Amino acid sequence: MPLAPTEQIWHNGKFIRWEDAKIHILSHVIHYGSGVFEGIRCYESAQGPAVFRLREHMQRLLDSGRIYRMESPYTLDALCNAALDLVRANKMSACYIRPVMFRGYGEVGVDPRACPIEVYMACWEWGKYLGDEGLAKGIDVCVSSWNRPSPNTLPQMAKSSANYMNSQLIRMEAKTNGYEEGIGLDHNGHLAEGSGENIFVVRKGTVITPPLSDAGLSGITRDSVLAICADLDIPVSEQPIPREMLYIADEVFFSGTAAEITPIRSVDRINIGGGARGPVAKRLQEEFFAITSGKKPDRHGWLSSAGLPTAVVR
Ligand SMILES: Cc1ncc(COP(=O)(O)O)c(C=O)c1O
């Protein structure tokens, strides 16, 4: 889907115009993947634009940076305020927010520490990542021939730009072969995650998801799904999941900021359950969207209002 430009982008504490957000070709990140980023959704809620789990996303950005010895020049509070200012500056009612922190233009060489740390934040309108129909009917996915990175190679708890080279392999292979998305296994052959989503399996009434040690990102939607399951008295288990569990599951679904809660109706052309969205995924979706739309109380304090008038826009 083509990107629709918005007016303002936040750069190192100031707003600049969308078309002026450019970097030098010799910036470290271009050559060595030395960036960390976030993907955050702002929902149109009954109370105005509301950013979902903003602090948790910005904390993960700082954590990703810390793993790569990239200390953010901006505090958690400053980043959260910048995101809310950005939504207001662009007068968005709902959008996707993309903060990115990277090693900029300085030296060219593997050691990045002489290169300045740059932080940008942009937002734009974004629909359903895996399609409206996917949310209602479920999507067809495959198990990828590409694994997620092994432990102690590329850290999976960091949401780093470099990790998405692996994600690209998984996604391109899946789309080329006529699937909507691919599932990556970990180095032991256990389920890890999709190219941009965490994965859940439902079996005999229990919602099961791989532990964070099995090469998945510590997804914020994953955490929200686990919290909603607890609210609804649905049993959950975090445990290593063998590949074949997919084929005999009652339900399988993805979670993620982009994918939200997307049911999976088939894996490798084997129908899951009834080959359609299952009742647990439906229930979790309903609860999730009721909270994000403001129809149900924000009982976990997940929403940050971006509805107030903006202070300064340069
Ligand atoms: C590889 C990967 N796994 C999982 C997720 C889901 O994480 P979250 O729910 O925090 O968006 C994402 C999306 O950011 C992702 O890119």
PDBQT file of the ligand as one rigid body, heavy atoms in Angstrom, charges set to zero:
ROOT
HETATM    1  C1  LIG A 401       9.314  -9.850  14.318  1.00  0.00    +0.000 C 
HETATM    2  C2  LIG A 401       8.157  -9.341  15.092  1.00  0.00    +0.000 A 
HETATM    3  N1  LIG A 401       7.597 -10.126  16.032  1.00  0.00    +0.000 NA
HETATM    4  C3  LIG A 401       6.539  -9.718  16.760  1.00  0.00    +0.000 A 
HETATM    5  C4  LIG A 401       5.989  -8.472  16.569  1.00  0.00    +0.000 A 
HETATM    6  C5  LIG A 401       4.819  -8.037  17.395  1.00  0.00    +0.000 C 
HETATM    7  O1  LIG A 401       5.233  -7.104  18.356  1.00  0.00    +0.000 OA
HETATM    8  P1  LIG A 401       4.265  -5.964  18.868  1.00  0.00    +0.000 P 
HETATM    9  O2  LIG A 401       3.042  -6.635  19.358  1.00  0.00    +0.000 OA
HETATM   10  O3  LIG A 401       5.013  -5.308  19.970  1.00  0.00    +0.000 OA
HETATM   11  O4  LIG A 401       4.001  -5.073  17.728  1.00  0.00    +0.000 OA
HETATM   12  C6  LIG A 401       6.529  -7.621  15.606  1.00  0.00    +0.000 A 
HETATM   13  C7  LIG A 401       5.967  -6.296  15.371  1.00  0.00    +0.000 C 
HETATM   14  O5  LIG A 401       6.472  -5.333  15.839  1.00  0.00    +0.000 OA
HETATM   15  C8  LIG A 401       7.636  -8.067  14.861  1.00  0.00    +0.000 A 
HETATM   16  O6  LIG A 401       8.177  -7.290  13.921  1.00  0.00    +0.000 OA
ENDROOT
TORSDOF 0
